[in-house]
Amino acid sequence: MKIIAGLGNPGEKYAKTRHNVGFMVVDKLCDKLKSEWKEEKRFIALVANCTQDGEKLLLVKPLTMMNLSGQTVSKIVNFYKESPGNLTIIYDDLDLPLGTVRIRDKGSAGTHNGMKSIILSLGTEEFKRIRLGTESRGLTSPGQQDTTSYVLSSFTKEEEPIIKKVIEEVVGDLS
């Protein structure tokens, strides 16, 4: 079984923020695979069971706050006795230009606290990650700013078509 977890913060308040790009991707993938989200309290998550090309696929949206994502991810990986090699994490990266996608099979958390939590909880960096650029210091944003406020802000009208296109591309690659 493959596990794909999109990172974000739960609740309507955060739904359209930069930090919730991971949720946006798995929501779109869930729709494309014609599945539905179900709350699993034992995992502190919403999960969607899917089948893709005859293989089981579990989509995950942690219901912890972003910085505690490792609690959910480790519970799921351990419960299903899956290797971290079967795990993909999708999340925002404010150090990448808006619209950029980076895919890696392993690596550090960088400045992302949700990824720090996952790496600490799993005890490994050996899992796939898909980072979507949300650009905190570049063409569409001021050079200096409070990054916490920035990741919890919504995309501008000019940025929305860019991020929607990237989300569609990532979903296409995953399905």
Buried (B, 14 or more C-beta within 10 A) or exposed (E): EBBBBBBBBBEEEBBBBBBBBBBBBBBBBBEBBEBEBEEBEEBBBBBBEBEBEEEEBBBBBBBBBBEBBBBBBBBBBEEEEBEBEBBBBBBBBBBBBBBBBEEEEEBEBBEBBBBBBBBEBBEBBBBBBBBBBBBBBBEBBEEEEEEEEBBBBEBEEEBEEBBEEBBEBBBEEBE
